[in-house]
Amino acid sequence: MTDPMDDNANDNKGENAEEMSFAELFESYDTKIGNELNQGDKVEGEIISIGDKRVYIDTGTKSDGVVEKIELLDEKGEFLYKIGDKINLYVVSLSESEIILSKALSGAGKATMLDDASRSGTPVEGKVIGVIKGGFNVDIMGKRAFCPVSQMDVKYVENQEEYVGQTHHFLITRFEEGGRNIVVSRRDLLNEEIKEKLKAYFEKVKQGDIVQGIVTRLMSYGAFVELIPGVEGMVHISEMSWARIEKAEEVLQPGDMVSVKVLNIETSGKADTFKISLSMKQISSNPWDSMEGTFNTGDQVSGKVVRLTSFGAFVEIVPGVDGLVHISEMSHTRRVLKPDDVVQVGDYVQVVIKSIDMDSKRISLSIKDALGDPWTGASAKYGLGLIVEGRLEKKEKFGLFINLEPGVTGLMPSSNISNAANASDFEKLKPGSSVQVMIQEVDEEKRRITLTSPDQKEGDDWKQFVSSKKSTPNGTMESLFLEAMKKKK
């Protein structure tokens, strides 16, 4: 019996038929004789008419199929099919003039059909009525069936109670003891539906397209994004941002709506099973493309320490662009053995750009140049003959290393110690002890300062030096000191 609301649909069918010649109609009818269907059979048919409540399907037999339109609505309640589309359905009942089709056997069917459904792979409708150990109790046509928790969904089931009360389609995977032992799977059916959705989706979406999706879950290596219900792709952590990130949580949260670029679509394993690679960062331009002309060698900038290695620290100066501060460029004032002795990941530091290699996309940076070199102007600051106070840094057989200020250390040779009037006092010094010394020689270029004692055994020479320093206001300290040293020799 045809729904009276579908008169328009029948009129459309008539108009289509009138467009065909009698010979074509006869040939079409003739080819369908002998193609018979049985209850529970799976049919791939073409939509020939769409009414207000029903959709008519060419089943490939003498009789057209009819399916309730409401069954074909998607999750949002929208009907996305058009005339000419092909669709997979199952035979629920049939007569000489009409075949009733459905996406699954429902409660309206007979319980005796369950065995046939298990053999033919026909989906059946069931309601989840409870949670038991290892899975769910499912009511199917008045009979109790068991669905393992792993077979309820294609995704991991975190909360079983959420499924109680829901009605779904299932495949019967085991039918034993006349229906007393029935095991069903929804996962297998969902996987088949996903394959169909994938096939239809990728008839429209190609590699390089930009699409939208919803973040479903985060992993250590990236994030899964649902493009359409049941179809997911993955954004690897390296494709989330041009900036360096350690965890996906730094830029994404489940439920976020994101725009992504389809990098690659490949079939993996079975046919119609797709692996989809996505990118968020490639929607925007590479920050390296605008580096040239924006930064120059010698520029001082602020950056964030994003990664430490044994040989240095990587500092991000703009999102997606980081440079290396080699361990030798971390400090003027001390010898750095480990980068984390100076900086930690997350620290903001001032750096000077030493070099930019656009071809290899590498930037060399320096922290110590940004802080300033304490040796700059050392020859003017530490004039010859100047008496200063230092701190013993370490003792060696050939002399004492005495720190004058952070980053500037001078050497008092053993020969100068032995010539000191108070040589024993120098020999008794311990690292960290304060001591007064005199500047004997400064080589700013080689970063060397030679020190001596203000009190020498040849006291007359030094007394003359001090006396001439006081009595010769126009003489430089350097010339006076050199003159004194010549007299000493």
C-alpha positions as CSV (number, residue, x, y, z in Angstrom):
1,M,0.0,0.0,0.0
2,T,1.3,3.4,-1.0
3,D,1.2,6.4,1.3
4,P,-1.2,9.0,-0.1
5,M,1.3,11.7,0.8
6,D,3.6,10.2,-1.8
7,D,1.4,11.0,-4.8
8,N,4.0,13.5,-6.0
9,A,6.7,10.8,-5.8
10,N,4.6,8.4,-7.9
11,D,3.9,11.2,-10.5
12,N,7.7,11.6,-10.7
13,K,8.1,7.9,-11.3
14,G,5.5,8.1,-14.1
15,E,7.2,11.1,-15.8
16,N,10.5,9.3,-15.7
17,A,9.0,6.2,-17.3
18,E,7.4,8.3,-20.1
19,E,10.8,9.5,-21.0
20,M,11.9,6.0,-21.8
21,S,10.9,4.2,-25.0
22,F,8.7,1.1,-24.9
23,A,11.7,-1.0,-26.1
24,E,13.9,0.3,-23.3
25,L,11.2,-0.3,-20.7
26,F,10.7,-3.8,-22.0
27,E,14.4,-4.5,-22.0
28,S,14.7,-3.1,-18.5
29,Y,11.8,-5.2,-17.2
30,D,13.1,-8.3,-18.9
31,T,16.6,-8.1,-17.3
32,K,15.0,-8.0,-13.9
33,I,13.0,-11.2,-14.3
34,G,14.7,-13.9,-12.3
35,N,16.3,-11.5,-9.9
36,E,14.4,-12.5,-6.8
37,L,15.0,-11.3,-3.2
38,N,14.3,-12.9,0.1
39,Q,13.6,-11.6,3.5
40,G,16.9,-10.4,5.2
41,D,18.8,-10.0,1.9
42,K,21.1,-7.0,1.5
43,V,20.3,-4.7,-1.4
44,E,22.4,-2.1,-3.0
45,G,19.8,0.0,-4.8
46,E,19.6,3.3,-6.6
47,I,17.2,6.1,-5.4
48,I,14.6,6.7,-8.1
49,S,12.2,8.9,-6.2
50,I,12.0,10.9,-3.0
51,G,8.7,11.6,-1.4
52,D,7.6,13.4,1.8
53,K,7.8,10.3,4.0
54,R,9.2,7.5,1.8
55,V,12.1,7.0,-0.6
56,Y,11.8,4.6,-3.5
57,I,14.6,2.3,-4.5
58,D,15.4,0.4,-7.7
59,T,16.1,-3.0,-6.2
60,G,17.2,-4.6,-9.5
61,T,14.1,-6.8,-9.5
62,K,10.5,-6.5,-10.9
63,S,9.4,-4.6,-7.7
64,D,10.7,-1.3,-6.4
65,G,11.8,-1.0,-2.8
66,V,10.4,1.4,-0.3
67,V,12.2,2.8,2.8
68,E,10.9,5.2,5.4
69,K,12.6,8.5,4.8
70,I,13.2,9.1,8.6
71,E,15.5,6.1,8.6
72,L,17.9,7.8,6.2
73,L,18.3,11.0,8.2
74,D,21.8,11.7,9.6
75,E,22.8,12.6,13.2
76,K,21.6,16.2,12.7
77,G,18.2,15.1,11.3
78,E,19.1,16.1,7.7
79,F,18.4,14.1,4.6
80,L,21.5,14.2,2.4
81,Y,20.6,11.8,-0.4
82,K,19.5,12.7,-3.9
83,I,18.0,10.8,-6.9
84,G,20.6,8.6,-8.4
85,D,22.5,7.9,-5.2
86,K,23.1,4.3,-4.3
87,I,22.4,3.0,-0.8
88,N,22.7,-0.3,1.1
89,L,19.5,-1.6,2.8
90,Y,18.0,-4.9,3.9
91,V,14.7,-6.6,2.9
92,V,12.3,-6.6,5.9
93,S,9.2,-7.9,4.0
94,L,8.1,-8.2,0.4
95,S,5.1,-8.6,-1.8
96,E,4.5,-8.9,-5.6
97,S,4.2,-5.1,-5.9
98,E,6.5,-3.7,-3.2
99,I,9.5,-4.6,-1.2
100,I,9.9,-3.0,2.3
101,L,13.4,-2.0,3.0
102,S,15.2,-0.9,6.2
103,K,18.7,-0.2,7.5
104,A,18.1,-3.1,9.9
105,L,15.6,-5.7,11.1
106,S,13.5,-4.1,13.8
107,G,11.2,-5.3,16.6
108,A,8.4,-5.5,14.0
109,G,10.1,-8.6,12.6
110,K,9.7,-12.1,13.8
111,A,12.1,-13.7,16.3
112,T,12.6,-16.6,13.9
113,M,14.4,-14.2,11.6
114,L,17.3,-13.8,14.0
115,D,19.0,-17.0,13.0
116,D,18.7,-16.0,9.3
117,A,20.0,-12.5,10.2
118,S,23.1,-14.1,11.9
119,R,23.8,-16.2,8.8
120,S,23.3,-13.4,6.3
121,G,24.9,-10.5,8.3
122,T,21.7,-8.6,8.4
123,P,21.6,-5.8,11.1
124,V,19.0,-6.0,13.8
125,E,17.6,-3.4,16.1
126,G,18.3,-3.7,19.8
127,K,18.0,-1.7,23.0
128,V,20.7,-1.6,25.7
129,I,18.9,-2.6,28.9
130,G,21.8,-3.0,31.3
131,V,25.5,-3.3,32.1
132,I,27.0,-6.6,33.1
133,K,30.6,-7.8,33.6
134,G,32.5,-7.4,30.3
135,G,29.7,-5.8,28.4
136,F,26.0,-5.1,28.0
137,N,22.6,-6.8,28.0
138,V,20.7,-6.0,24.8
139,D,17.1,-6.6,24.1
140,I,16.6,-7.8,20.5
141,M,13.0,-8.7,19.5
142,G,12.3,-9.8,23.0
143,K,15.4,-11.9,23.4
144,R,18.4,-11.1,25.6
145,A,21.7,-10.7,23.7
146,F,25.2,-9.9,25.0
147,C,27.4,-7.2,23.5
148,P,31.0,-7.2,24.7
149,V,32.2,-3.7,25.8
150,S,34.8,-3.8,23.1
151,Q,32.1,-4.3,20.4
152,M,29.8,-1.5,21.5
153,D,31.6,1.4,19.8
154,V,34.6,2.1,17.5
155,K,36.0,4.4,20.2
156,Y,37.0,3.4,23.7
157,V,34.1,3.1,26.0
158,E,34.9,5.0,29.2
159,N,31.4,5.1,30.8
160,Q,29.2,2.1,30.1
161,E,26.2,3.6,31.8
162,E,26.0,6.2,29.1
163,Y,24.8,3.5,26.7
164,V,22.0,2.1,28.8
165,G,18.6,3.0,27.3
166,Q,19.9,3.7,23.9
167,T,18.6,1.9,20.8
168,H,21.1,0.9,18.1
169,H,21.6,-1.5,15.2
170,F,23.7,-4.6,15.8
171,L,25.1,-7.5,13.9
172,I,24.6,-11.0,15.3
173,T,28.0,-12.6,15.6
174,R,26.8,-15.7,17.4
175,F,23.4,-17.4,17.5
176,E,23.3,-20.7,19.5
177,E,20.9,-22.9,21.4
178,G,17.8,-21.7,19.5
179,G,18.4,-18.1,20.6
180,R,19.4,-18.7,24.2
181,N,23.0,-17.6,23.5
182,I,23.2,-14.5,21.3
183,V,26.2,-12.3,20.9
184,V,26.1,-9.1,19.0
185,S,28.4,-6.4,17.8
186,R,27.7,-2.8,17.0
187,R,31.4,-2.0,16.3
188,D,31.5,-4.1,13.1
189,L,28.4,-2.4,11.8
190,L,29.8,1.1,12.6
191,N,33.1,0.2,10.8
192,E,31.1,-0.6,7.7
193,E,29.2,2.7,7.9
194,I,32.5,4.6,8.4
195,K,33.9,3.0,5.3
196,E,30.9,4.2,3.3
197,K,31.1,7.7,4.8
198,L,34.8,7.8,4.0
199,K,34.3,6.8,0.5
200,A,31.6,9.5,0.0
201,Y,33.6,12.1,1.9
202,F,36.7,11.7,-0.1
203,E,34.9,11.9,-3.4
204,K,34.5,15.6,-2.4
205,V,37.6,16.3,-0.2
206,K,41.1,16.0,-1.7
207,Q,44.7,16.3,-0.5
208,G,45.5,20.0,0.1
209,D,41.9,21.0,1.0
210,I,41.3,23.0,4.1
211,V,38.4,21.6,6.2
212,Q,37.0,21.9,9.7
213,G,36.8,19.3,12.5
214,I,36.4,18.8,16.2
215,V,39.2,17.6,18.4
216,T,38.2,14.3,19.9
217,R,41.2,13.2,21.9
218,L,44.8,14.1,22.6
219,M,47.8,11.8,22.6
220,S,51.5,12.2,23.4
221,Y,52.2,12.3,19.7
222,G,49.3,14.5,18.5
223,A,45.6,15.0,18.3
224,F,42.7,13.2,16.6
225,V,40.2,15.4,14.8
226,E,36.7,14.2,13.7
227,L,36.0,15.6,10.2
228,I,32.5,14.1,10.0
229,P,30.8,11.7,12.4
230,G,32.9,8.5,12.3
231,V,35.7,9.9,10.2
232,E,38.9,11.0,12.0
233,G,42.3,12.3,11.0
234,M,45.4,13.0,13.0
235,V,47.4,16.1,13.5
236,H,50.9,15.2,14.5
237,I,52.4,17.3,17.3
238,S,54.9,18.7,14.8
239,E,52.0,19.9,12.6
240,M,50.1,21.8,15.3
241,S,52.1,25.0,15.3
242,W,55.2,26.6,13.8
243,A,56.3,27.2,17.3
244,R,58.0,24.4,19.2
245,I,55.6,22.6,21.6
246,E,56.2,19.7,23.9
247,K,52.5,18.6,24.5
248,A,49.4,18.8,22.5
249,E,47.6,20.3,25.6
250,E,49.6,23.5,25.0
251,V,47.5,24.5,22.0
252,L,44.4,22.2,22.0
253,Q,41.7,20.7,24.2
254,P,39.1,18.1,23.4
255,G,36.0,19.7,21.9
256,D,37.9,22.5,20.1
257,M,36.7,23.4,16.6
258,V,39.8,23.7,14.4
259,S,40.6,24.3,10.7
260,V,43.0,21.8,9.3
261,K,44.8,21.1,6.0
262,V,44.6,17.6,4.5
263,L,48.2,16.6,4.0
264,N,47.8,13.0,3.0
265,I,45.1,10.4,2.4
266,E,46.3,6.8,2.1
267,T,44.7,3.4,2.2
268,S,46.1,1.3,5.0
269,G,45.4,-2.4,5.3
270,K,42.0,-3.3,3.9
271,A,40.5,-1.4,1.0
272,D,38.4,1.6,1.9
273,T,40.3,2.0,5.2
274,F,41.9,5.4,5.2
275,K,44.7,7.0,7.1
276,I,44.3,10.8,7.1
277,S,47.2,13.1,8.0
278,L,46.2,16.7,8.9
279,S,48.0,19.9,9.6
280,M,47.1,23.0,11.6
281,K,50.2,25.0,11.1
282,Q,50.3,24.8,7.3
283,I,47.1,26.9,7.1
284,S,49.3,29.9,8.0
285,S,52.6,31.0,6.4
286,N,56.0,29.8,7.6
287,P,57.4,32.5,9.8
288,W,60.8,31.8,8.2
289,D,59.5,33.3,5.0
290,S,59.4,36.8,6.7
291,M,62.7,36.5,8.6
292,E,64.9,38.1,5.9
293,G,64.8,41.8,6.4
294,T,63.1,41.5,9.8
295,F,66.2,40.5,11.8
296,N,69.8,41.3,11.1
297,T,73.1,40.1,12.5
298,G,74.0,42.1,15.6
299,D,70.3,42.7,16.6
300,Q,69.6,42.2,20.3
301,V,66.2,40.6,20.9
302,S,64.3,38.8,23.7
303,G,63.5,35.1,23.4
304,K,62.1,32.1,25.2
305,V,64.2,29.0,26.0
306,V,62.4,26.1,24.4
307,R,64.8,23.3,24.5
308,L,68.1,22.3,26.1
309,T,70.8,20.0,24.7
310,S,74.3,19.0,25.9
311,F,75.8,21.6,23.6
312,G,73.5,24.6,24.2
313,A,70.0,26.0,24.4
314,F,67.5,26.7,21.7
315,V,65.8,30.1,22.1
316,E,62.6,31.0,20.2
317,I,62.8,34.7,19.1
318,V,59.4,34.6,17.3
319,P,56.8,31.8,17.2
320,G,58.2,29.1,15.0
321,V,61.7,30.5,14.7
322,D,64.4,29.5,17.2
323,G,68.1,29.8,17.2
324,L,70.9,28.1,19.1
325,V,72.9,29.6,21.9
326,H,76.0,27.4,22.0
327,I,77.4,26.6,25.4
328,S,80.4,28.7,24.6
329,E,78.1,31.8,24.1
330,M,76.4,31.6,27.4
331,S,78.7,33.5,29.7
332,H,81.8,35.7,29.8
333,T,82.1,35.4,33.5
334,R,82.4,31.6,34.0
335,R,83.0,28.4,32.2
336,V,79.7,26.7,31.5
337,L,79.7,22.9,31.6
338,K,75.9,22.4,31.3
339,P,73.3,24.7,29.7
340,D,71.0,24.3,32.6
341,D,73.6,25.9,34.9
342,V,72.6,29.1,33.2
343,V,69.1,28.8,31.8
344,Q,66.0,26.6,32.1
345,V,63.3,25.8,29.6
346,G,60.7,28.5,29.8
347,D,63.1,31.3,30.8
348,Y,63.0,34.6,28.8
349,V,66.5,35.8,27.9
350,Q,68.2,38.6,26.0
351,V,70.3,37.4,23.1
352,V,72.3,38.9,20.2
353,I,71.9,37.5,16.7
354,K,75.4,36.4,15.6
355,S,74.4,34.9,12.2
356,I,71.4,34.0,10.1
357,D,71.5,31.2,7.5
358,M,68.2,31.4,5.5
359,D,69.1,28.4,3.3
360,S,69.5,26.0,6.2
361,K,67.1,27.9,8.4
362,R,69.6,28.3,11.3
363,I,70.3,31.2,13.6
364,S,73.3,31.5,15.9
365,L,72.6,33.5,19.1
366,S,74.7,34.7,22.1
367,I,73.6,35.4,25.6
368,K,77.0,36.6,26.7
369,D,77.2,39.3,24.0
370,A,73.9,40.7,25.2
371,L,75.2,40.9,28.7
372,G,78.4,42.7,27.6
373,D,82.0,41.7,27.6
374,P,83.8,42.6,30.9
375,W,87.1,42.6,29.0
376,T,86.0,45.5,26.9
377,G,88.1,48.5,28.0
378,A,90.1,46.4,30.4
379,S,93.4,48.0,29.4
380,A,92.0,51.4,30.3
381,K,90.3,50.2,33.5
382,Y,93.3,48.3,34.8
383,G,96.2,50.7,34.2
384,L,99.8,49.5,34.8
385,G,100.9,49.9,38.4
386,L,97.3,50.1,39.7
387,I,96.8,48.3,43.0
388,V,93.5,46.4,43.2
389,E,91.9,43.9,45.5
390,G,91.1,40.5,44.1
391,R,90.0,37.1,45.2
392,L,92.0,33.9,44.8
393,E,90.3,31.7,42.3
394,K,92.7,28.7,42.2
395,K,96.3,27.7,42.8
396,E,98.6,26.2,40.2
397,K,102.3,25.3,40.2
398,F,103.1,28.1,37.9
399,G,101.2,30.8,39.8
400,L,97.9,32.1,41.3
401,F,94.8,32.9,39.4
402,I,93.2,35.9,41.0
403,N,89.7,37.1,40.0
404,L,89.5,40.9,39.8
405,E,85.8,41.0,38.8
406,P,83.2,38.6,37.3
407,G,84.7,37.4,34.0
408,V,88.2,39.0,34.5
409,T,90.9,36.9,36.1
410,G,94.6,37.7,36.2
411,L,97.7,35.5,36.8
412,M,100.4,36.1,39.3
413,P,103.3,34.0,38.1
414,S,105.4,32.0,40.6
415,S,108.4,34.3,39.8
416,N,106.5,37.3,41.0
417,I,105.4,35.5,44.1
418,S,109.0,34.6,45.0
419,N,110.1,38.2,44.5
420,A,107.3,39.5,46.8
421,A,108.4,40.8,50.2
422,N,105.5,38.8,51.7
423,A,105.8,35.7,49.6
424,S,104.8,33.5,52.4
425,D,101.5,35.3,52.8
426,F,100.6,34.5,49.1
427,E,101.6,30.9,49.7
428,K,99.2,30.6,52.6
429,L,96.2,31.9,50.6
430,K,93.2,29.7,50.1
431,P,90.6,29.8,47.3
432,G,88.2,32.6,48.0
433,S,90.7,34.6,50.1
434,S,91.0,38.4,49.4
435,V,94.4,39.8,48.4
436,Q,95.9,43.0,47.1
437,V,97.8,42.9,43.8
438,M,99.4,45.2,41.3
439,I,98.7,45.3,37.6
440,Q,102.0,44.5,35.8
441,E,100.8,43.9,32.2
442,V,97.4,43.9,30.3
443,D,96.7,42.3,26.9
444,E,93.1,43.1,26.3
445,E,93.0,41.3,22.9
446,K,94.4,38.0,24.4
447,R,92.4,38.5,27.6
448,R,95.5,38.3,29.8
449,I,96.4,40.3,32.9
450,T,99.8,39.7,34.6
451,L,99.8,40.5,38.3
452,T,102.5,41.2,40.9
453,S,102.8,42.1,44.5
454,P,102.7,45.7,45.6
455,D,105.6,44.9,47.9
456,Q,108.8,43.5,46.2
457,K,112.1,42.4,47.8
458,E,113.8,45.0,45.7
459,G,112.1,47.7,47.7
460,D,114.2,50.6,46.4
461,D,113.0,50.1,42.9
462,W,109.4,50.2,43.9
463,K,110.0,53.1,46.3
464,Q,111.5,55.0,43.3
465,F,108.5,54.0,41.2
466,V,106.0,55.3,43.8
467,S,108.1,58.4,44.4
468,S,108.3,59.2,40.7
469,K,104.6,58.6,40.3
470,K,104.0,61.3,42.9
471,S,106.6,63.7,41.6
472,T,105.9,63.5,37.9
473,P,102.4,64.7,37.4
474,N,102.8,64.9,33.6
475,G,104.1,61.3,33.2
476,T,101.7,58.5,32.6
477,M,101.4,55.6,35.0
478,E,102.4,53.2,32.2
479,S,105.6,55.0,31.4
480,L,106.5,55.3,35.1
481,F,105.8,51.6,35.6
482,L,107.9,50.6,32.6
483,E,110.7,52.8,33.7
484,A,110.7,51.2,37.2
485,M,110.7,47.7,35.7
486,K,113.7,48.6,33.5
487,K,115.6,49.8,36.6
488,K,114.7,46.6,38.3
489,K,116.2,44.6,35.5
